[in-house]
């Protein structure tokens, strides 16, 4: 995989809603090819006009595939991922790695033993606004960070859960913070560093589901900074905001908009507000019924392709994705035990 003309051949497991973002991203690159897909539903498998199967074992054993993208319900991630590792293929895993750390560690260890790469979908890291904030904090433009506030007030109507039987279940979904919120928990720790304690409350207040639809948490970071987290999927009639405020001794930055895709406040001494090119707008689903994060999967795929062809590392791997999963698990443990949880777990 060293030639600039080389095509990285992808196979895809799961042709549901998010698969279209993966397929479009693959097709955008001259150095990538979607070679085959798998879905239990034949009609969904046929939609991309490539080789297809309803048995993922038939897909992963093919000799002509380099990377397998796994886009199935959360509760199926780990076993399918382990099977990909055993088939001696690289893997791109949608979030989360697993329903808990124990599952994730099994997955990470399987790829460590196989010598193949486990890539993780962390597309929000590619938001231009997030990159600008990351650069400012890394360069200490805000000075010592005192505190931060993550607010995700999104809408997921009951129809969202009713339309797919796996959604909202403990066995296959796992949790709203685990499924939707983990992207932004990832940004929080990516920018502010390791978390050392969590105190949280969760509840189900707006939906008929098995999992939480609201989570509130206080995080303490190794740096001494604190952050509050407010996450809910019970905002109506549509998404209200997805914001991150970071307050330092020398300045304040707030990212906002529906998907952390705008700069609302940039007050930093000797660091003017950057000119940000327009990022990709948030995903819109079911004819506008609800929105998601910005569709930066194209950058996720390009980072994988660049790793193989240019030996560059701009992607998130399994160990990197584990960090946000650990925080989410700490939230769940804290809420269940009604006490502060220390990290690492």
Number of C-alpha atoms within 10 A of each C-alpha: 14 10 10 12 11 14 18 22 18 22 27 28 26 21 25 14 12 16 20 13 14 22 21 13 21 22 13 13 15 12 18 19 18 24 19 24 30 25 21 14 13 13 10 17 23 17 12 17 11 13 14 23 19 17 13 20 15 11 24 27 15 13 10 14 20 18 24 26 24 27 22 22 19 25 21 17 23 23 14 20 28 19 18 28 26 16 17 19 23 22 27 26 26 23 23 27 31 27 25 18 19 9 15 23 17 16 24 21 16 20 24 14 10 16 13 18 19 27 26 25 24 25 20 24 22 18 22 20 24 20 16 18 23 18 13 17 19 13 10 13 20 24 18 16 21 15 19 22 19 25 22 27 21 26 22 23 18 14 11 16 16 13 9 9 11 16 22 24 17 16 16 18 22 23 25 22 25 26 18 19 23 21 22 26 19 23 20 23 16 15 18 22 15 18 24 17 21 27 22 25 19 20 13 17 13 16 17 13 17 15 20 25 24 21 23 18 21 17 24 19 18 13 14 12 18 19 22 20 21 18 23 27 25 20 16 12 12 18 22 17 18 23 23 27 22 24 22 20 13 15 19 19 22 21 24 22 16 22 25 26 24 20 22 15 15 18 16 19 12 10 12 9 13 11 10 14 8 11 15 13 15 18 16 14 13 10 7 9 15 18 20 17 21 20 22 23 21 19 20 24 22 18 20 23 23 16 16 17 18 14 13 12 12 13 21 20 19 23 16 15 23 22 19 26 25 18 27 26 19 26 28 24 18 21 21 12 13 12 14 17 22 14 16 12 11
